[in-house]
Amino acid sequence: MSYVATTAGITGEDVRDLMVAAFEHRFGPVNQLPSLIEWLTDNGSCYVARDTRRFARDLGLVPRTTPLESPQSNGMAEAFVRTLKRDYVRVSALPDAESVLRQLPVWLAHYNNLHPHRALGYRSPREFIARSTQETLSGL
């Protein structure tokens, strides 16, 4: 997973940089994916911009957007933001935007590696994935 954060608003260029960062983090230095993968976003102008959608297709991503006026389709992202605000930002000694941006990498690492999630049996995402992978491999 990759992210972009700013206090100035996210631009199409920010989104394209994010695509490259996520793409290279997951697949390494390749120019195009061997098979198509959907890239799901909301309908913000930076995501639906012609240059952004064309760039996504050039990478091998299939741009998809959530349905208009359908908040439940964006529920996972909204739940993540709510958890991040509740468990990290609001308990931070300095919850101003600059401090939050500096702390974000540490908080995301904690969220993924240590933070217990009810939906995952009170395991972190990394613990859940590791256990799921072990169970799959032992079942082979």
C-alpha contacts under 8 A as a table, 3 or more apart, distances in Angstrom:
res1	aa1	res2	aa2	distance
1	M	22	A	5.94
1	M	25	H	7.78
1	M	26	R	7.95
2	S	18	L	6.57
2	S	21	A	6.48
2	S	22	A	5.04
2	S	25	H	7.95
3	Y	18	L	6.38
4	V	10	I	7.84
4	V	14	D	7.05
4	V	15	V	7.69
4	V	18	L	6.42
5	A	10	I	7.54
5	A	101	L	6.83
6	T	9	G	6.03
6	T	10	I	6.76
6	T	101	L	7.44
7	T	97	A	6.81
10	I	14	D	5.97
10	I	15	V	7.21
10	I	46	C	6.81
11	T	14	D	5.06
11	T	15	V	6.46
11	T	46	C	5.23
12	G	15	V	5.04
12	G	16	R	6.23
12	G	45	S	7.73
12	G	46	C	4.20
12	G	47	Y	6.47
12	G	49	A	6.79
12	G	51	D	7.69
12	G	52	T	6.09
13	E	16	R	5.07
13	E	17	D	6.15
13	E	46	C	7.92
13	E	52	T	7.71
14	D	17	D	5.12
14	D	18	L	6.11
15	V	18	L	4.89
15	V	19	M	6.18
15	V	46	C	6.79
15	V	47	Y	6.82
15	V	52	T	7.24
16	R	19	M	4.99
16	R	20	V	6.44
16	R	52	T	6.11
16	R	55	F	7.08
16	R	56	A	7.70
17	D	20	V	5.21
17	D	21	A	6.25
18	L	21	A	5.04
18	L	22	A	6.07
19	M	22	A	5.25
19	M	23	F	5.84
19	M	56	A	7.42
20	V	23	F	4.96
20	V	24	E	5.94
21	A	24	E	5.33
21	A	25	H	5.95
22	A	25	H	5.11
22	A	26	R	6.16
23	F	26	R	5.40
23	F	27	F	5.86
23	F	28	G	7.22
24	E	27	F	5.17
24	E	28	G	4.35
24	E	29	P	5.56
24	E	30	V	7.31
25	H	28	G	5.86
27	F	30	V	6.94
27	F	33	L	7.97
30	V	33	L	7.25
31	N	59	L	6.61
32	Q	58	D	7.18
32	Q	59	L	4.77
32	Q	60	G	5.52
33	L	36	L	6.54
33	L	37	I	8.00
33	L	59	L	6.49
33	L	60	G	5.17
33	L	61	L	7.78
34	P	60	G	7.70
35	S	60	G	6.91
36	L	60	G	5.19
36	L	61	L	5.59
36	L	62	V	6.49
37	I	60	G	6.72
37	I	61	L	4.96
37	I	62	V	5.87
38	E	61	L	5.56
38	E	62	V	4.50
38	E	63	P	6.01
38	E	64	R	6.49
39	W	56	A	7.90
39	W	61	L	5.94
39	W	62	V	5.70
39	W	63	P	4.92
39	W	64	R	5.78
40	L	63	P	6.34
40	L	64	R	4.78
40	L	65	T	5.43
40	L	66	T	7.02
41	T	47	Y	6.72
41	T	63	P	7.83
41	T	64	R	6.40
41	T	65	T	4.87
41	T	66	T	6.29
42	D	47	Y	7.24
42	D	65	T	5.16
42	D	66	T	5.18
42	D	67	P	7.99
42	D	74	N	7.48
43	N	47	Y	6.45
43	N	48	V	6.24
43	N	65	T	5.89
43	N	66	T	6.79
43	N	68	L	7.37
44	G	47	Y	5.43
44	G	48	V	6.43
45	S	48	V	5.26
45	S	49	A	5.79
46	C	49	A	5.55
46	C	52	T	7.29
47	Y	52	T	6.28
47	Y	53	R	7.25
48	V	52	T	6.69
48	V	53	R	6.30
49	A	52	T	5.26
49	A	53	R	6.27
50	R	53	R	5.25
50	R	54	R	6.06
51	D	54	R	5.15
51	D	55	F	6.00
52	T	55	F	5.08
52	T	56	A	6.16
53	R	56	A	5.06
53	R	57	R	6.31
53	R	63	P	6.11
54	R	57	R	5.18
54	R	58	D	6.22
55	F	58	D	5.05
55	F	59	L	6.45
56	A	59	L	5.25
56	A	60	G	6.49
56	A	61	L	5.01
56	A	62	V	6.67
56	A	63	P	6.51
57	R	60	G	5.03
57	R	61	L	4.99
57	R	62	V	5.84
57	R	63	P	7.17
58	D	61	L	7.31
66	T	70	S	7.43
66	T	73	S	6.10
66	T	74	N	6.78
67	P	70	S	5.59
67	P	73	S	7.01
70	S	73	S	5.77
70	S	74	N	7.57
71	P	74	N	5.48
71	P	75	G	6.50
72	Q	75	G	4.82
73	S	76	M	7.94
74	N	77	A	5.67
74	N	78	E	6.27
75	G	78	E	5.00
75	G	79	A	5.94
76	M	79	A	5.09
76	M	80	F	6.17
77	A	80	F	5.08
77	A	81	V	6.26
78	E	81	V	5.15
78	E	82	R	6.12
79	A	82	R	5.04
79	A	83	T	6.13
80	F	83	T	5.13
80	F	84	L	6.11
81	V	84	L	5.05
81	V	85	K	6.14
82	R	85	K	5.22
82	R	86	R	6.05
83	T	86	R	5.06
83	T	87	D	5.74
83	T	88	Y	7.80
84	L	87	D	5.48
84	L	88	Y	5.41
84	L	89	V	6.54
85	K	88	Y	5.61
85	K	89	V	4.69
85	K	90	R	5.85
86	R	89	V	6.40
86	R	90	R	5.64
86	R	91	V	7.43
87	D	90	R	6.76
87	D	91	V	6.62
88	Y	91	V	5.57
88	Y	92	S	6.10
88	Y	107	W	6.86
89	V	92	S	5.18
89	V	95	P	5.64
89	V	100	V	6.70
90	R	95	P	6.41
91	V	95	P	7.73
92	S	95	P	5.39
94	L	99	S	6.08
94	L	100	V	7.68
95	P	99	S	6.24
95	P	100	V	6.00
96	D	99	S	5.49
96	D	100	V	6.18
97	A	100	V	5.09
97	A	101	L	6.17
98	E	101	L	5.23
98	E	102	R	6.38
99	S	102	R	5.12
99	S	103	Q	6.17
100	V	103	Q	5.10
100	V	104	L	5.88
101	L	104	L	5.24
102	R	105	P	7.24
103	Q	106	V	5.51
103	Q	107	W	6.17
104	L	107	W	5.05
104	L	108	L	6.01
105	P	108	L	5.22
105	P	109	A	6.21
106	V	109	A	5.18
106	V	110	H	6.24
107	W	110	H	5.07
107	W	111	Y	6.02
108	L	111	Y	4.93
108	L	112	N	6.15
109	A	112	N	5.27
109	A	113	N	5.88
109	A	114	L	7.92
110	H	113	N	5.19
110	H	114	L	5.16
110	H	115	H	6.00
111	Y	114	L	5.95
111	Y	115	H	4.73
111	Y	116	P	7.98
111	Y	124	S	7.16
111	Y	125	P	7.93
112	N	115	H	6.52
112	N	124	S	5.90
112	N	125	P	5.29
112	N	126	R	5.96
113	N	124	S	5.59
113	N	125	P	6.50
113	N	126	R	5.32
113	N	127	E	7.15
114	L	123	R	7.69
114	L	124	S	5.25
114	L	126	R	7.93
115	H	123	R	7.22
115	H	124	S	5.16
116	P	120	L	7.71
116	P	121	G	7.91
116	P	122	Y	4.47
116	P	123	R	4.55
116	P	124	S	4.70
116	P	125	P	7.98
117	H	120	L	5.26
117	H	121	G	6.57
117	H	122	Y	4.57
117	H	123	R	5.56
117	H	124	S	5.87
117	H	125	P	7.52
118	R	121	G	5.31
118	R	122	Y	4.65
118	R	123	R	7.46
119	A	122	Y	6.97
120	L	123	R	5.51
120	L	124	S	7.15
120	L	125	P	7.24
120	L	128	F	6.41
123	R	126	R	7.99
123	R	127	E	5.79
123	R	128	F	5.91
124	S	127	E	5.13
124	S	128	F	6.09
125	P	128	F	5.00
125	P	129	I	6.08
126	R	129	I	5.16
126	R	130	A	6.03
127	E	130	A	5.10
127	E	131	R	6.07
128	F	131	R	5.25
128	F	132	S	6.03
129	I	132	S	5.03
129	I	133	T	5.98
130	A	133	T	5.15
130	A	134	Q	6.19
131	R	134	Q	5.07
131	R	135	E	6.12
132	S	135	E	5.14
132	S	136	T	6.12
133	T	136	T	5.08
133	T	137	L	6.09
134	Q	137	L	5.09
134	Q	138	S	5.99
135	E	138	S	5.16
135	E	139	G	6.13
136	T	139	G	5.19
136	T	140	L	6.68
137	L	140	L	5.39
